[in-house]
Amino acid sequence: NKTDRLRWGVSGRVRSVPIDFLNSLHLNPAHLQGVISGEIVAEGDGGAIASARLQVTVPDLIFLIDSESPDTYPFHLNDSSVKIDLVDGSLVGNLVTLTENGGKAAMEIRVEDVVEFSDSLQNKTIVGHFQLEDFDLSIFEGFTAYGVEPAGLLNSAFVLSGTLGQPTVKGDAAIKNGGIELLYQGV
């Protein structure tokens, strides 16, 4: 009986929490620096989510990427935000971040009909898009061999569709002023 379901609610807020603790979890190859702020509010019952909102901001995030060289390469993201809302039974997410050279990455995704706990998420329909604007390829220097410096700006637009279990990505990408400098080969 739906009227007998246990009601629940959650809310929380963090402000300016250093994210260095993520480094101890060894979740990624980069050392992270910065602070994170966020807020979550959600409620529902034993069978479904009635409402949900999550917002996370990271004003300045630095990835220190270890490479084959003795150097560590910093990659800066500025004014990053993630927002997730439950709207008409669908989960709507937005991510926006800026790079230190003025580039931008933005993604919007919608996952349809996610409120019931008993439903498998694998078959839920997704729609969305992902864009990179003037994304500096030099950030990949930390992932290349010593003395290899990628250059250029990546612009792309991708459309996301399908299901969470079988997503489809279609789109275009172009590199402006692209190249690879091989320092020790003089190229």
TIRO-2110 file (N, C-alpha, C; in Angstrom, 1 decimal):
// TIRO-2110
0.8, -1.2, 0.0, N, 1, A
0.0, 0.0, 0.0, CA, 1, A
0.9, 1.2, 0.0, C, 1, A
0.7, 2.1, -1.0, N, 2, A
1.6, 3.3, -1.1, CA, 2, A
1.4, 4.3, 0.1, C, 2, A
0.3, 4.3, 0.7, N, 3, A
0.1, 5.2, 1.8, CA, 3, A
0.8, 4.8, 3.1, C, 3, A
1.2, 3.5, 3.1, N, 4, A
1.9, 3.0, 4.3, CA, 4, A
3.5, 3.1, 4.1, C, 4, A
3.9, 3.5, 3.0, N, 5, A
5.4, 3.6, 2.8, CA, 5, A
6.0, 4.6, 3.7, C, 5, A
7.2, 4.2, 4.2, N, 6, A
8.0, 5.1, 5.0, CA, 6, A
8.5, 6.3, 4.3, C, 6, A
8.3, 7.5, 4.8, N, 7, A
8.8, 8.7, 4.1, CA, 7, A
10.2, 8.9, 4.6, C, 7, A
11.1, 9.5, 3.7, N, 8, A
12.4, 9.8, 4.1, CA, 8, A
12.8, 11.2, 3.5, C, 8, A
13.8, 11.8, 4.0, N, 9, A
14.3, 13.0, 3.5, CA, 9, A
15.8, 13.1, 3.9, C, 9, A
16.5, 13.8, 3.1, N, 10, A
18.0, 14.0, 3.3, CA, 10, A
18.3, 15.5, 2.9, C, 10, A
19.1, 16.1, 3.6, N, 11, A
19.7, 17.4, 3.2, CA, 11, A
21.0, 17.6, 3.8, C, 11, A
21.9, 18.2, 3.1, N, 12, A
23.2, 18.4, 3.6, CA, 12, A
23.9, 19.5, 2.8, C, 12, A
24.9, 20.1, 3.4, N, 13, A
25.7, 21.2, 2.8, CA, 13, A
27.1, 21.1, 3.2, C, 13, A
28.0, 21.3, 2.3, N, 14, A
29.5, 21.4, 2.6, CA, 14, A
29.9, 22.7, 2.0, C, 14, A
30.8, 23.4, 2.7, N, 15, A
31.4, 24.7, 2.2, CA, 15, A
32.9, 24.7, 2.3, C, 15, A
33.5, 24.9, 1.2, N, 16, A
35.0, 25.1, 1.1, CA, 16, A
35.7, 24.0, 1.7, C, 16, A
35.4, 22.8, 1.4, N, 17, A
36.1, 21.6, 1.9, CA, 17, A
37.2, 21.2, 1.0, C, 17, A
38.5, 21.1, 1.6, N, 18, A
39.6, 20.8, 0.7, CA, 18, A
39.4, 19.4, 0.1, C, 18, A
39.7, 19.2, -1.2, N, 19, A
39.5, 17.9, -1.8, CA, 19, A
40.7, 17.0, -1.8, C, 19, A
41.7, 17.4, -1.1, N, 20, A
42.9, 16.6, -1.0, CA, 20, A
42.6, 15.2, -0.5, C, 20, A
41.6, 15.0, 0.3, N, 21, A
41.3, 13.7, 0.8, CA, 21, A
41.0, 12.7, -0.3, C, 21, A
40.6, 13.2, -1.5, N, 22, A
40.3, 12.2, -2.6, CA, 22, A
41.6, 11.6, -3.1, C, 22, A
42.7, 12.2, -2.9, N, 23, A
44.0, 11.6, -3.3, CA, 23, A
44.3, 10.3, -2.6, C, 23, A
43.9, 10.2, -1.3, N, 24, A
44.1, 9.0, -0.6, CA, 24, A
43.3, 7.8, -1.0, C, 24, A
42.2, 8.1, -1.8, N, 25, A
41.4, 7.0, -2.3, CA, 25, A
41.9, 6.4, -3.5, C, 25, A
42.9, 7.0, -4.2, N, 26, A
43.6, 6.5, -5.4, CA, 26, A
42.6, 6.2, -6.5, C, 26, A
41.6, 7.1, -6.7, N, 27, A
40.6, 6.9, -7.7, CA, 27, A
41.1, 7.4, -9.1, C, 27, A
42.1, 8.2, -9.2, N, 28, A
42.6, 8.6, -10.5, CA, 28, A
44.1, 8.8, -10.5, C, 28, A
44.7, 8.9, -11.7, N, 29, A
46.1, 9.0, -11.8, CA, 29, A
46.7, 10.4, -11.4, C, 29, A
45.8, 11.4, -11.1, N, 30, A
46.3, 12.7, -10.9, CA, 30, A
46.1, 13.1, -9.4, C, 30, A
47.0, 13.9, -8.9, N, 31, A
46.8, 14.5, -7.5, CA, 31, A
45.9, 15.7, -7.7, C, 31, A
44.9, 15.8, -6.8, N, 32, A
43.9, 16.9, -6.9, CA, 32, A
44.2, 18.0, -5.8, C, 32, A
44.0, 19.2, -6.2, N, 33, A
44.0, 20.3, -5.2, CA, 33, A
42.8, 21.2, -5.5, C, 33, A
42.3, 21.8, -4.4, N, 34, A
41.2, 22.7, -4.6, CA, 34, A
40.2, 22.5, -3.4, C, 34, A
39.1, 23.2, -3.5, N, 35, A
38.1, 23.1, -2.5, CA, 35, A
36.7, 22.9, -3.2, C, 35, A
35.8, 22.2, -2.5, N, 36, A
34.5, 21.9, -3.0, CA, 36, A
33.4, 22.4, -2.1, C, 36, A
32.4, 22.9, -2.7, N, 37, A
31.2, 23.2, -1.9, CA, 37, A
30.0, 22.5, -2.6, C, 37, A
29.0, 22.2, -1.8, N, 38, A
27.9, 21.5, -2.4, CA, 38, A
26.7, 21.5, -1.4, C, 38, A
25.5, 21.1, -2.0, N, 39, A
24.3, 21.0, -1.3, CA, 39, A
23.5, 19.9, -1.9, C, 39, A
22.8, 19.1, -1.1, N, 40, A
21.9, 18.1, -1.5, CA, 40, A
20.6, 18.2, -0.7, C, 40, A
19.5, 18.1, -1.4, N, 41, A
18.2, 18.0, -0.8, CA, 41, A
17.4, 17.0, -1.6, C, 41, A
16.8, 16.0, -0.9, N, 42, A
16.0, 14.9, -1.5, CA, 42, A
15.0, 14.4, -0.5, C, 42, A
13.9, 13.9, -1.1, N, 43, A
12.9, 13.2, -0.3, CA, 43, A
12.1, 12.2, -1.1, C, 43, A
11.5, 11.3, -0.4, N, 44, A
10.7, 10.3, -1.1, CA, 44, A
10.1, 9.3, -0.1, C, 44, A
9.8, 8.1, -0.6, N, 45, A
9.3, 7.1, 0.3, CA, 45, A
10.1, 5.8, 0.0, C, 45, A
9.6, 4.7, 0.5, N, 46, A
10.3, 3.4, 0.3, CA, 46, A
10.3, 2.9, -1.1, C, 46, A
9.5, 3.5, -2.0, N, 47, A
9.4, 3.0, -3.4, CA, 47, A
9.9, 4.0, -4.4, C, 47, A
10.0, 5.3, -4.1, N, 48, A
10.3, 6.2, -5.1, CA, 48, A
10.9, 7.5, -4.5, C, 48, A
11.6, 8.2, -5.4, N, 49, A
12.1, 9.6, -5.0, CA, 49, A
11.0, 10.6, -5.5, C, 49, A
10.6, 11.4, -4.5, N, 50, A
9.6, 12.5, -4.8, CA, 50, A
10.3, 13.7, -5.4, C, 50, A
11.4, 14.1, -4.8, N, 51, A
12.2, 15.3, -5.3, CA, 51, A
13.6, 15.1, -5.0, C, 51, A
14.5, 15.8, -5.8, N, 52, A
15.9, 15.7, -5.5, CA, 52, A
16.6, 16.8, -6.2, C, 52, A
17.6, 17.4, -5.5, N, 53, A
18.5, 18.4, -6.1, CA, 53, A
19.9, 18.3, -5.5, C, 53, A
20.9, 18.4, -6.4, N, 54, A
22.3, 18.3, -6.0, CA, 54, A
23.0, 19.4, -6.7, C, 54, A
23.8, 20.2, -6.0, N, 55, A
24.6, 21.2, -6.7, CA, 55, A
26.0, 21.2, -6.0, C, 55, A
27.0, 21.1, -6.9, N, 56, A
28.4, 21.1, -6.4, CA, 56, A
29.2, 22.2, -7.2, C, 56, A
30.0, 22.9, -6.5, N, 57, A
30.8, 23.9, -7.2, CA, 57, A
32.3, 23.7, -6.7, C, 57, A
33.2, 23.9, -7.7, N, 58, A
34.6, 23.9, -7.4, CA, 58, A
35.2, 25.1, -8.1, C, 58, A
35.5, 26.2, -7.4, N, 59, A
36.0, 27.4, -8.0, CA, 59, A
37.3, 27.2, -8.7, C, 59, A
38.2, 26.4, -8.2, N, 60, A
39.6, 26.3, -8.8, CA, 60, A
40.0, 24.8, -8.5, C, 60, A
40.1, 24.0, -9.5, N, 61, A
40.5, 22.6, -9.4, CA, 61, A
41.8, 22.4, -10.1, C, 61, A
42.8, 21.9, -9.5, N, 62, A
44.1, 21.6, -10.1, CA, 62, A
44.4, 20.1, -10.1, C, 62, A
44.6, 19.6, -11.3, N, 63, A
45.1, 18.2, -11.4, CA, 63, A
46.6, 18.3, -11.6, C, 63, A
47.4, 17.6, -10.7, N, 64, A
48.8, 17.5, -10.9, CA, 64, A
49.0, 16.1, -11.5, C, 64, A
49.4, 16.1, -12.8, N, 65, A
49.5, 14.9, -13.5, CA, 65, A
50.9, 14.4, -13.5, C, 65, A
51.2, 13.2, -13.0, N, 66, A
52.5, 12.6, -13.1, CA, 66, A
52.7, 12.1, -14.5, C, 66, A
53.9, 12.2, -15.0, N, 67, A
54.2, 11.7, -16.3, CA, 67, A
55.5, 10.8, -16.3, C, 67, A
55.9, 10.4, -17.5, N, 68, A
57.2, 9.6, -17.6, CA, 68, A
58.4, 10.5, -17.3, C, 68, A
58.2, 11.8, -17.5, N, 69, A
59.3, 12.8, -17.3, CA, 69, A
59.4, 13.1, -15.8, C, 69, A
60.4, 13.7, -15.4, N, 70, A
60.6, 14.1, -14.0, CA, 70, A
59.6, 15.2, -13.6, C, 70, A
58.9, 15.8, -14.5, N, 71, A
58.0, 16.9, -14.3, CA, 71, A
56.6, 16.5, -13.9, C, 71, A
55.9, 17.3, -13.1, N, 72, A
54.5, 17.2, -12.9, CA, 72, A
53.8, 18.3, -13.6, C, 72, A
52.7, 17.9, -14.3, N, 73, A
52.0, 18.9, -15.1, CA, 73, A
50.7, 19.3, -14.5, C, 73, A
50.6, 20.6, -14.2, N, 74, A
49.3, 21.1, -13.6, CA, 74, A
48.3, 21.3, -14.7, C, 74, A
47.1, 21.0, -14.4, N, 75, A
45.9, 21.3, -15.3, CA, 75, A
44.9, 21.9, -14.5, C, 75, A
44.5, 23.2, -14.8, N, 76, A
43.6, 24.0, -14.0, CA, 76, A
42.2, 24.0, -14.7, C, 76, A
41.2, 23.8, -13.8, N, 77, A
39.8, 24.0, -14.2, CA, 77, A
39.2, 25.1, -13.3, C, 77, A
38.5, 26.0, -13.9, N, 78, A
37.9, 27.1, -13.1, CA, 78, A
36.4, 27.1, -13.2, C, 78, A
35.8, 27.6, -12.1, N, 79, A
34.4, 27.8, -12.0, CA, 79, A
33.6, 26.6, -12.5, C, 79, A
34.0, 25.5, -12.0, N, 80, A
33.3, 24.2, -12.3, CA, 80, A
32.0, 24.1, -11.5, C, 80, A
31.0, 23.6, -12.1, N, 81, A
29.7, 23.3, -11.4, CA, 81, A
29.0, 22.1, -12.0, C, 81, A
28.4, 21.4, -11.1, N, 82, A
27.6, 20.2, -11.4, CA, 82, A
26.2, 20.5, -10.7, C, 82, A
25.1, 20.4, -11.5, N, 83, A
23.8, 20.5, -11.0, CA, 83, A
23.0, 19.3, -11.5, C, 83, A
22.3, 18.7, -10.5, N, 84, A
21.4, 17.6, -10.9, CA, 84, A
20.1, 17.8, -10.2, C, 84, A
19.0, 17.7, -11.0, N, 85, A
17.7, 18.0, -10.5, CA, 85, A
16.7, 16.9, -11.0, C, 85, A
15.8, 16.5, -10.1, N, 86, A
14.7, 15.6, -10.6, CA, 86, A
13.6, 16.5, -11.1, C, 86, A
13.3, 16.4, -12.4, N, 87, A
12.3, 17.2, -13.0, CA, 87, A
11.3, 16.3, -13.7, C, 87, A
10.0, 16.3, -13.3, N, 88, A
9.0, 15.5, -13.9, CA, 88, A
9.4, 14.1, -14.1, C, 88, A
10.0, 13.5, -13.1, N, 89, A
10.4, 12.1, -13.1, CA, 89, A
11.7, 11.8, -13.8, C, 89, A
12.3, 12.8, -14.3, N, 90, A
13.6, 12.6, -15.0, CA, 90, A
14.7, 13.3, -14.3, C, 90, A
15.9, 12.7, -14.3, N, 91, A
17.1, 13.2, -13.7, CA, 91, A
17.7, 14.1, -14.8, C, 91, A
17.9, 15.4, -14.5, N, 92, A
18.5, 16.3, -15.4, CA, 92, A
19.8, 16.8, -14.8, C, 92, A
20.9, 16.6, -15.5, N, 93, A
22.2, 17.0, -15.0, CA, 93, A
22.9, 18.0, -16.0, C, 93, A
23.6, 18.9, -15.4, N, 94, A
24.4, 19.9, -16.1, CA, 94, A
25.8, 20.0, -15.5, C, 94, A
26.8, 20.0, -16.3, N, 95, A
28.2, 20.2, -15.9, CA, 95, A
28.8, 21.3, -16.8, C, 95, A
29.4, 22.3, -16.1, N, 96, A
30.1, 23.4, -16.9, CA, 96, A
31.5, 23.6, -16.2, C, 96, A
32.5, 23.7, -16.9, N, 97, A
33.8, 24.1, -16.4, CA, 97, A
34.6, 24.9, -17.4, C, 97, A
35.5, 25.7, -16.9, N, 98, A
36.3, 26.6, -17.8, CA, 98, A
37.8, 26.2, -17.6, C, 98, A
38.6, 26.3, -18.6, N, 99, A
40.0, 26.0, -18.5, CA, 99, A
40.7, 27.3, -18.3, C, 99, A
42.0, 27.3, -17.9, N, 100, A
42.7, 28.5, -17.6, CA, 100, A
43.0, 29.4, -18.8, C, 100, A
42.9, 28.8, -20.0, N, 101, A
43.1, 29.6, -21.2, CA, 101, A
41.8, 30.1, -21.8, C, 101, A
40.7, 30.0, -21.1, N, 102, A
39.4, 30.5, -21.6, CA, 102, A
38.5, 29.4, -22.3, C, 102, A
39.0, 28.2, -22.4, N, 103, A
38.2, 27.1, -23.0, CA, 103, A
37.1, 26.7, -22.1, C, 103, A
36.2, 26.0, -22.6, N, 104, A
35.0, 25.6, -21.9, CA, 104, A
34.6, 24.1, -22.2, C, 104, A
34.1, 23.4, -21.2, N, 105, A
33.5, 22.1, -21.4, CA, 105, A
32.1, 22.2, -20.8, C, 105, A
31.1, 21.7, -21.5, N, 106, A
29.7, 21.8, -21.0, CA, 106, A
29.0, 20.5, -21.4, C, 106, A
28.2, 20.0, -20.5, N, 107, A
27.4, 18.8, -20.8, CA, 107, A
26.1, 18.9, -20.1, C, 107, A
25.0, 18.5, -20.8, N, 108, A
23.7, 18.4, -20.3, CA, 108, A
23.2, 17.0, -20.6, C, 108, A
22.6, 16.4, -19.6, N, 109, A
22.1, 15.0, -19.8, CA, 109, A
20.8, 14.9, -19.1, C, 109, A
19.9, 14.1, -19.7, N, 110, A
18.6, 13.8, -19.1, CA, 110, A
18.4, 12.3, -19.1, C, 110, A
18.1, 11.8, -18.0, N, 111, A
17.8, 10.3, -17.8, CA, 111, A
16.3, 10.2, -17.5, C, 111, A
15.5, 9.6, -18.4, N, 112, A
14.1, 9.5, -18.3, CA, 112, A
13.6, 8.6, -17.2, C, 112, A
12.6, 8.9, -16.5, N, 113, A
11.8, 8.0, -15.6, CA, 113, A
12.7, 7.3, -14.6, C, 113, A
13.2, 8.0, -13.7, N, 114, A
14.2, 7.4, -12.7, CA, 114, A
13.6, 7.4, -11.3, C, 114, A
12.4, 7.7, -11.0, N, 115, A
11.9, 7.8, -9.7, CA, 115, A
11.7, 6.5, -8.9, C, 115, A
11.3, 5.5, -9.6, N, 116, A
11.0, 4.2, -8.9, CA, 116, A
12.3, 3.4, -8.6, C, 116, A
12.4, 3.0, -7.3, N, 117, A
13.6, 2.2, -6.9, CA, 117, A
13.6, 0.8, -7.5, C, 117, A
12.5, 0.3, -7.8, N, 118, A
12.4, -1.1, -8.3, CA, 118, A
12.8, -1.2, -9.8, C, 118, A
12.9, -0.1, -10.5, N, 119, A
13.3, -0.1, -11.9, CA, 119, A
14.8, -0.2, -12.0, C, 119, A
15.2, -1.0, -13.0, N, 120, A
16.6, -1.0, -13.4, CA, 120, A
17.0, 0.2, -14.1, C, 120, A
18.2, 0.8, -13.8, N, 121, A
18.6, 2.0, -14.5, CA, 121, A
19.2, 1.7, -15.8, C, 121, A
19.6, 0.5, -16.1, N, 122, A
20.3, 0.1, -17.3, CA, 122, A
19.5, 0.4, -18.6, C, 122, A
18.1, 0.3, -18.5, N, 123, A
17.3, 0.5, -19.6, CA, 123, A
16.7, 1.9, -19.7, C, 123, A
17.1, 2.8, -18.9, N, 124, A
16.5, 4.1, -18.9, CA, 124, A
17.1, 4.9, -20.0, C, 124, A
16.2, 5.6, -20.7, N, 125, A
16.6, 6.4, -21.9, CA, 125, A
17.4, 7.7, -21.5, C, 125, A
18.4, 8.0, -22.2, N, 126, A
19.2, 9.2, -22.0, CA, 126, A
19.2, 10.0, -23.2, C, 126, A
19.2, 11.3, -23.0, N, 127, A
19.4, 12.3, -24.1, CA, 127, A
20.3, 13.4, -23.6, C, 127, A
21.1, 14.0, -24.4, N, 128, A
21.9, 15.1, -23.9, CA, 128, A
22.9, 15.5, -25.0, C, 128, A
23.8, 16.4, -24.6, N, 129, A
24.8, 16.9, -25.4, CA, 129, A
26.1, 17.2, -24.6, C, 129, A
27.2, 17.2, -25.3, N, 130, A
28.5, 17.5, -24.7, CA, 130, A
29.3, 18.4, -25.7, C, 130, A
29.8, 19.5, -25.2, N, 131, A
30.6, 20.4, -26.0, CA, 131, A
31.9, 20.8, -25.4, C, 131, A
32.9, 20.9, -26.2, N, 132, A
34.2, 21.5, -25.9, CA, 132, A
34.4, 22.7, -26.7, C, 132, A
34.7, 23.8, -26.1, N, 133, A
35.0, 25.1, -26.9, CA, 133, A
36.4, 25.5, -26.5, C, 133, A
37.3, 25.6, -27.6, N, 134, A
38.7, 26.0, -27.4, CA, 134, A
39.4, 25.3, -26.2, C, 134, A
39.2, 24.0, -26.2, N, 135, A
39.8, 23.2, -25.1, CA, 135, A
41.3, 22.9, -25.4, C, 135, A
42.2, 23.4, -24.6, N, 136, A
43.6, 23.4, -24.8, CA, 136, A
44.2, 22.0, -24.8, C, 136, A
44.7, 21.5, -25.9, N, 137, A
45.3, 20.1, -25.9, CA, 137, A
46.6, 20.0, -25.2, C, 137, A
47.2, 21.1, -24.8, N, 138, A
48.5, 21.0, -24.1, CA, 138, A
48.3, 20.3, -22.7, C, 138, A
47.1, 20.2, -22.2, N, 139, A
46.9, 19.5, -21.0, CA, 139, A
47.3, 18.0, -21.1, C, 139, A
47.3, 17.5, -22.3, N, 140, A
47.6, 16.1, -22.5, CA, 140, A
49.1, 15.8, -22.4, C, 140, A
49.9, 16.8, -22.3, N, 141, A
51.4, 16.7, -22.2, CA, 141, A
51.8, 15.7, -21.1, C, 141, A
51.1, 15.8, -20.0, N, 142, A
51.4, 14.9, -18.9, CA, 142, A
51.1, 13.4, -19.2, C, 142, A
50.4, 13.1, -20.2, N, 143, A
50.0, 11.7, -20.6, CA, 143, A
50.9, 11.2, -21.8, C, 143, A
51.8, 12.1, -22.3, N, 144, A
52.6, 11.7, -23.4, CA, 144, A
54.0, 11.4, -23.0, C, 144, A
54.8, 10.9, -23.9, N, 145, A
56.2, 10.6, -23.6, CA, 145, A
57.0, 11.9, -23.3, C, 145, A
58.0, 11.7, -22.6, N, 146, A
58.9, 12.9, -22.3, CA, 146, A
59.3, 13.6, -23.5, C, 146, A
59.2, 14.9, -23.6, N, 147, A
59.6, 15.7, -24.7, CA, 147, A
58.6, 15.8, -25.8, C, 147, A
57.4, 15.3, -25.6, N, 148, A
56.3, 15.4, -26.6, CA, 148, A
55.3, 16.4, -26.1, C, 148, A
55.0, 17.5, -26.8, N, 149, A
54.1, 18.5, -26.4, CA, 149, A
53.0, 18.7, -27.4, C, 149, A
51.8, 18.2, -27.1, N, 150, A
50.6, 18.4, -28.0, CA, 150, A
50.2, 19.9, -27.9, C, 150, A
49.7, 20.4, -29.0, N, 151, A
49.3, 21.8, -29.1, CA, 151, A
48.0, 21.9, -29.9, C, 151, A
47.2, 23.0, -29.6, N, 152, A
46.0, 23.2, -30.4, CA, 152, A
44.8, 23.4, -29.5, C, 152, A
43.7, 23.8, -30.1, N, 153, A
42.5, 23.9, -29.4, CA, 153, A
41.4, 23.0, -30.0, C, 153, A
40.8, 22.2, -29.1, N, 154, A
39.7, 21.3, -29.6, CA, 154, A
38.4, 21.9, -29.4, C, 154, A
37.6, 21.8, -30.5, N, 155, A
36.2, 22.2, -30.5, CA, 155, A
35.4, 21.0, -30.9, C, 155, A
34.3, 20.7, -30.1, N, 156, A
33.5, 19.5, -30.4, CA, 156, A
32.1, 19.7, -30.0, C, 156, A
31.2, 18.9, -30.6, N, 157, A
29.8, 18.9, -30.2, CA, 157, A
29.3, 17.5, -30.4, C, 157, A
28.9, 16.8, -29.3, N, 158, A
28.4, 15.5, -29.4, CA, 158, A
27.0, 15.4, -28.8, C, 158, A
26.2, 14.5, -29.4, N, 159, A
24.9, 14.2, -29.0, CA, 159, A
24.9, 12.8, -28.3, C, 159, A
24.3, 12.8, -27.1, N, 160, A
24.2, 11.6, -26.3, CA, 160, A
22.8, 11.0, -26.5, C, 160, A
22.6, 9.7, -26.7, N, 161, A
21.3, 9.1, -26.8, CA, 161, A
21.4, 7.6, -26.4, C, 161, A
20.4, 6.9, -26.5, N, 162, A
20.4, 5.5, -26.2, CA, 162, A
19.9, 5.3, -24.7, C, 162, A
20.5, 4.3, -24.1, N, 163, A
20.1, 4.0, -22.7, CA, 163, A
21.4, 4.1, -21.8, C, 163, A
21.2, 4.1, -20.5, N, 164, A
22.4, 4.1, -19.6, CA, 164, A
23.2, 2.8, -19.9, C, 164, A
22.6, 1.7, -20.1, N, 165, A
23.3, 0.5, -20.4, CA, 165, A
23.9, 0.4, -21.8, C, 165, A
23.4, 1.1, -22.7, N, 166, A
23.9, 1.1, -24.1, CA, 166, A
23.9, 2.6, -24.7, C, 166, A
24.7, 3.4, -24.2, N, 167, A
24.7, 4.8, -24.6, CA, 167, A
25.3, 4.9, -26.1, C, 167, A
24.8, 5.9, -26.8, N, 168, A
25.3, 6.2, -28.1, CA, 168, A
25.8, 7.7, -28.1, C, 168, A
27.0, 7.8, -28.7, N, 169, A
27.5, 9.2, -28.8, CA, 169, A
27.8, 9.5, -30.3, C, 169, A
27.3, 10.6, -30.8, N, 170, A
27.6, 11.0, -32.2, CA, 170, A
27.9, 12.4, -32.2, C, 170, A
28.9, 12.8, -33.1, N, 171, A
29.2, 14.2, -33.1, CA, 171, A
30.4, 14.5, -34.0, C, 171, A
30.9, 15.7, -33.8, N, 172, A
32.0, 16.2, -34.6, CA, 172, A
33.0, 16.8, -33.7, C, 172, A
34.3, 16.8, -34.1, N, 173, A
35.4, 17.5, -33.4, CA, 173, A
36.3, 18.1, -34.4, C, 173, A
36.9, 19.2, -34.1, N, 174, A
37.9, 19.8, -34.9, CA, 174, A
39.0, 20.4, -34.0, C, 174, A
40.2, 20.4, -34.5, N, 175, A
41.4, 20.9, -33.8, CA, 175, A
41.9, 22.1, -34.6, C, 175, A
42.0, 23.3, -33.9, N, 176, A
42.5, 24.5, -34.4, CA, 176, A
44.0, 24.6, -34.0, C, 176, A
44.8, 25.0, -35.0, N, 177, A
46.3, 25.2, -34.7, CA, 177, A
46.9, 24.0, -34.0, C, 177, A
46.5, 22.8, -34.4, N, 178, A
47.0, 21.6, -33.8, CA, 178, A
48.3, 21.1, -34.2, C, 178, A
49.0, 20.4, -33.4, N, 179, A
50.3, 19.9, -33.7, CA, 179, A
50.9, 19.2, -32.5, C, 179, A
52.0, 18.5, -32.8, N, 180, A
52.8, 17.9, -31.7, CA, 180, A
54.2, 18.3, -31.9, C, 180, A
54.8, 18.9, -30.8, N, 181, A
56.2, 19.3, -30.8, CA, 181, A
57.0, 18.2, -30.2, C, 181, A
58.0, 17.7, -30.9, N, 182, A
58.9, 16.7, -30.4, CA, 182, A
60.2, 17.5, -30.1, C, 182, A
60.3, 17.9, -28.8, N, 183, A
61.4, 18.8, -28.4, CA, 183, A
62.8, 18.2, -28.7, C, 183, A
63.0, 17.0, -28.4, N, 184, A
64.4, 16.4, -28.5, CA, 184, A
64.7, 16.0, -29.9, C, 184, A
63.7, 15.9, -30.8, N, 185, A
63.9, 15.6, -32.2, CA, 185, A
64.0, 16.8, -33.0, C, 185, A
63.7, 18.0, -32.4, N, 186, A
63.8, 19.2, -33.2, CA, 186, A
62.6, 19.4, -34.2, C, 186, A
61.5, 18.7, -33.9, N, 187, A
60.4, 18.8, -34.8, CA, 187, A
59.2, 19.5, -34.1, C, 187, A
END
